[in-house]
Amino acid sequence: MEGDYLIEHKLLKSQPQKSYYQQVYNVSSNSSNRIPDFRNQLLWEPKITINSEEVVIYFYTSDNSGDYEVCLEGFTINGLPISIREVITIK
C-alpha cells in the first residue's frame, strides 16, 4: 500500500530478560570491610510486586557521603501511575 496517510512504525525486537547485580556482603567475614564501595546507584529493582501494605526492601549504602534520592515508580492494579521520592543522607 502507498499513500501519504500511511506512517511506517519501526518496532523494537523483544529483549531477553536482564539480570541485575546486587551486592551482598558476607556479614560473618571481615574481609569485605576493607574494600570501599563507591557506587552512585545503590539499587535497581525493575520488578517489585507489592502484595501487602508494607514491603521491606534491603540495600547497602555507598561509602560516598552525601544525599541520595530514593525513587519508587510504578502503576497501581488499575493502571494509575505512582511516583514517590525521598532523600536519604549518608554521612
C-alpha positions as a printed Julia matrix, in Angstrom:
91×3 Matrix{Float64}:
  0.0     0.0    0.0
  1.17    3.51  -0.71
 -0.03    6.94   0.27
  0.77   10.0    2.35
 -1.69    8.86   5.01
  0.41    5.79   5.91
  3.04    6.01   8.64
  5.69    3.34   8.99
  6.49    2.42  12.59
  9.63    0.53  13.49
  9.08   -1.8   16.43
 11.79   -2.94  18.81
 12.55   -6.63  18.93
 11.84   -8.41  22.17
 14.77   -8.34  24.56
 15.99  -11.16  26.8
 15.22  -10.72  30.49
 18.04   -8.82  32.2
 19.77   -9.95  35.36
 20.79   -7.04  37.62
 23.71   -7.24  40.05
 23.02   -6.67  43.73
 25.95   -6.52  46.13
 25.78   -9.0   49.02
 28.26   -8.66  51.85
 29.15  -11.68  53.94
 28.41  -10.5   57.48
 30.43  -13.3   59.11
 33.61  -12.29  57.25
 35.54   -9.07  57.89
 37.43   -9.27  54.58
 34.9    -7.08  52.72
 35.07   -4.34  55.37
 38.37   -3.07  53.92
 37.08   -2.64  50.37
 35.32    0.72  49.93
 32.1     0.81  47.94
 31.8     4.0   45.88
 28.74    3.17  43.8
 26.36    6.02  43.0
 23.4     3.81  42.17
 22.67    1.68  45.19
 19.82   -0.49  43.93
 17.91   -1.05  40.7
 14.97   -3.37  41.09
 12.87   -3.2   37.91
 10.1    -5.52  39.09
  8.64   -5.49  42.58
  5.19   -6.87  43.27
  3.53   -5.4   46.35
  1.04   -7.8   47.89
  0.67   -6.21  51.33
  0.52   -2.8   52.99
  4.19   -2.95  53.99
  7.12   -4.19  51.91
 10.72   -4.18  53.17
 13.47   -3.6   50.6
 17.06   -4.07  51.75
 20.05   -2.35  50.15
 23.54   -1.23  51.16
 24.59    2.41  51.25
 27.63    3.77  49.47
 30.88    4.89  51.1
 30.35    8.18  49.24
 28.81   10.61  51.71
 26.03   12.86  50.5
 22.36   12.96  49.67
 20.75   10.09  47.73
 17.33   10.19  46.15
 15.17    7.11  46.66
 12.66    6.8   43.8
  9.78    4.36  43.68
  7.76    4.41  40.49
  5.16    2.08  39.13
  1.49    1.51  38.46
 -1.49    0.54  40.56
 -3.57   -2.51  39.73
 -5.89   -0.1   37.87
 -3.03    1.26  35.74
 -2.64    4.6   37.55
  0.97    5.85  37.78
  2.62    6.16  41.21
  5.79    8.13  41.94
  7.32    8.5   45.41
 10.63   10.27  46.04
 12.53   10.66  49.32
 16.05   11.84  50.07
 18.37    9.99  52.46
 21.67   11.39  53.73
 24.79    9.24  54.05
 27.43   10.67  56.4
